[in-house]
């Protein structure tokens, strides 16, 4: 049995074990799997805090916004992470006694589970960190254009509180810029018209800007987009129609705090250099919205994430069975 061989070498210590450790790939991978399990254990308190926080916020969200499946996304994600941790620990820490082949099979399963779980946890933690840092970035007061990312509007065609916060944040920045530098920024309201909306989101934003005293010539609407990616792509196209060299144009986009990081990624994906303005939202709404953004980020790159996880897991399994 492989397990008895390992124990024997461990008892020998010194040079013999060193040679075995650095030349026996299955043994190294088994230790790698153990490292993944240890990481899961270490991250468990953070995940537990995360699960509790999003669950509490979801309860408050349901009380304020009503019962909808989307409003339970935080609770569902928290339960998935906790369930994943429990399953990982139950499977990977059970006692094993069998042949070398059985050992390799069990170790392969452990590696696949521990790596996948650790990868998703790292993605979550890194997204939290990047999202926080993105909201803290301070823009220079030299912006030429401010894209205002649209979202759902009210039935009467006026902005919802979330959309109004995005517009107000853009207005606040533009006024400070003009006061400090004397430079005006052109607004680019971005958003198409949904099937249940009386006007496009861009038109709604434009009307609000005009109500705040901005002239029509300072507003260039983009009213065809149906998602954030199109917001960025179509807004870039409009700006290019008014500028000879977009590379030398300073562009900002205004959106809700939980959405800024994703906005950066999507702006970069269409080849536009843009910096985010972060609009605040209600505390009870933020965790659930952040989880939705995190899921959206994973979904948009689902093929890349899936291929990466599969390639690493398959490589580990091949090394486990064919390594020496």
N, C-alpha and C positions, 0 to 999 in steps of 0.2 A: 504493500500500500504506500502511496505517496506521502500520506500524513505521517506514517511511522518513519519513513526515510528522513523527513524534515526534522522530526524530533531527535533522531539519532545524530544528524549533523549539528543540530543546535547544541546537543550535549557535548559534542566534540569541541565546538568553539574554534576561535582562531582562524588559521589560514584555510583549513578545509571548508569551513562554512563560508568564508569570503569567496572562494572559488565557486562554490555552489550558488551563492546568492547572485553573483554577477554573470553567471553563465547559464542559469536555468530560467528561461523566459517565463514558463508557466508560474514559477514561484514568484517572480517579480510582478507579474500581472495580478496574482492573488493578493500580493501586498498593496498593489495599486487599488484593487477593489476595496480592500480594508480601509485605505485612505479615503475613498469616496464615502464609505459608511461613516467614518469618523467625521468627515465634513458635514454629513447630514445630521449627525448628532449635535455637532457644534452649532449648526445653523438652526436647530430646532427651536430654541427660545425666540429667535428673531421671527421665524415663521409663525410661531404661536402668537406673538404680539401682533404680527400682521393680520392673522386670521381673526383675532379678537377685535382689532381696530376696524377692519372692514365690515365685520358683522354688526358691530355697534352702529357704525355709520349707516349701514343698510337699513337697520331698524328705524333710525331717525329719518332716513330718506323715504321709506315707505309711509311713515306717519305724515310727512310733509307733501309728498308727491303722489301718494296712492300706490296700491299694490300692482306692480307690473313685473313680468319676468326679468326685464333688463335691470330693474332696481334691486334684484337679488344677486347680481353678478358677483359682487364682493363676497357674499356669504358662500356662494357656490365655489368660487376660486379658493377661498380659505379652506373649505372642506376638502377640496381636491388635493391641495398641498399637504394637509395633515394626514389624509388617507394615504397619500403616496408615501409619506414618511413612515407611517405605521406598517404598511405592506412591505416596504423596503427592509425595515428592521426585522420583521417577522421572517422574511425569506432568507435574508443574507446572514442572519446570526444563529440559525438553527444548527444543531449538532450534525456533524457529517462523519460517516464511516463507510468507506467503500473502496472500489478499485481506483486505479489511476485514471481510467477513462471516465468513470463516474465523477471523479474529482474535477476533471477538466470541464465536464458538462455543467456541473453545479457552479464552478468558478466563472464560466462564460455567462451564465444567467446573472450571477451577482454583479459581474462587470457591466453588463448591459443596463441593469437596473440602477446601479449606483452612479454610472456615468450620466445616464439620461436625467435622473433626478438632480444630480449636482449641476448639470448644464442648465436646466430650467431654473433652479434656484439662483444660480449666478446671473442668468439673464434678468430675473426679477430684481435682484439687488442692484445690478448695474443700471437698469432702467430707472429705478427709484433715485439713484445717485445722479444720473445724467439729467433726469427730469428736474430735480431740485436745482442743480447747477444752471440749467438752461433758464430757469425763472429768475435767477439772481444776476444774470448778465446785464450790464449797464450799456445802453447804446449811446454813441456819440450824437451830438445834436447837429448832424449834417446830412440827414436823410432826405432824399429826393422824392421817394414814393413810400407810402404806407399802405400795404394791402390789408384790408380788414376781412378776415375769414368769416363767411356767413355760417349760420346754423338755423334751426327752425324758428319761424316767426309766428306771431299770434294770428288768430283767425281774421282779425280786422286789418292785418297788414303792418302792424307795429312790431317793434322788436320785443323779444322775450327778455327777461332780466339778464340771461347769459349773453345774448347778442348785444344788448345795450351796454353791458360792461366792456365788451370788446371795442365797441365804437367809442365809448367814453375814454378808454385807455389810449386809443389812437389820438383822440382830440386833446387829451391832457398832454401827451408828448409833443404834438404839433404846436400847441400854444407855448410850451416851454421853449421849444426850439426857436420859434419866431421871436420870443422875448429875449433870448440869449444871443442869437446870431442874426436875427432879421431875415432868416431864410424860411420860406414857405415850403411845405411838403404837399405833394399831390396825393389825394386819397384814391385808392382803387378798391371800391366795395366789390366783394367777390361772392357769387352764389347764384345758382339758377332758381327756377320756380318749380316747387314740388306740386304733385297732383292735388294736394289739399291746401295749397297756398294761393291767396288772391293776387299776390304780386311776387316777383322774384326777390330773393334775399338781398341781391345787390340794389334793387330799387328801394326796398325797405330801408337799407342802410343809407342810401343817398338821400331819401326823404328826411331821415333823422338828422343828417349832417346839415342839410339846408335849413331845417328848423333851428339848428344851433348857430346859424348865421354864416355858414360857408357858401361861397358863390358856386354856381353850377360849373364854371370853368376850372375849378379846383378839384373836381370829382370826375373820375373816369370809371364807370361801372363795367364789371365783367359779369354777365348774367347767363352764362351757359353751363357752368360747372355744377356737378352733382356730388362731388366728394372733395376731400382736401387735396388729393393729388391733382385733380383737374383745377382746383382753385389756384394752385401754384403754376401749373403749366399754362393755363389760359391767361392768368394775370401777367406772367412773364411775356407772353406774346403781345399783349396790349401795351406793355411798357416798351417793348422793342419797336413797336409801331411809332412811338413818340421819341425814341432815342436812337442816335446813330451807333453808339457803342454801349451796350448794357453792362459791360465789364467795368466801366468807369462810373456807373450809377449806384448810388447808395439806396438800398431797398430794405424796408422793415416790414414785418407783418404783425398784426395785432390779433391775439387769440387768447383763450382762457388758459390759466396757468398749467393745468394738467395736459394741455394740448401743444405746448410750445416745443417740447423735445421732438415730438412727431412731426411738427411743422418744419423744424430744421432738417430732418431726414428727407422729407418729401421735397422740400425746396432744392436741396442738394441733388436729389435724384433727377430733377428736370434741368439741372445745370444753372440754377439761379443762386447767386450769393445773396442771402437775406438773413436778417437778424430779427429775433423775436421780441415782441412786447408782451408782457405777461399781465393779463387781466385777472383779478381775483374772482373767486366764486365762493359760495357758501360752504362752510367746513363740512357739513354732513353730505354734501354732494361730491366733494373732491375725491375721496377714496374709491367710490364706485366708478366715477368717471375715469380715474387713473387706471383702474383694472381694465376697463373697456379699451383704453388706449394701449395698454400693454398687450392685451389679446390682439388688438388690431395690428400692432407692430409685428407680433409673431405670425399672424395670418398673412400679412403682406409679403413676408419673406419665408413662408411655410416650406417652400421647396428647398430653399437654401439651408434652413435649419434641419429639415428632415434628412437631406443628403449628408450634411455634416455629421449628424448623430449616427446615422447608419454606417457611414464610412469608417468612423472611429471604432464603433462597436464591432463591425465586421473585421477590421484590422486586428483588434484585440483578440477576437475569437480565433482567427487564423493563427495568430502567434501562440495562442494557448494550445492549439491542437498540433501545430506543425513546428513550433519553436522547440529548441532543445536546451 
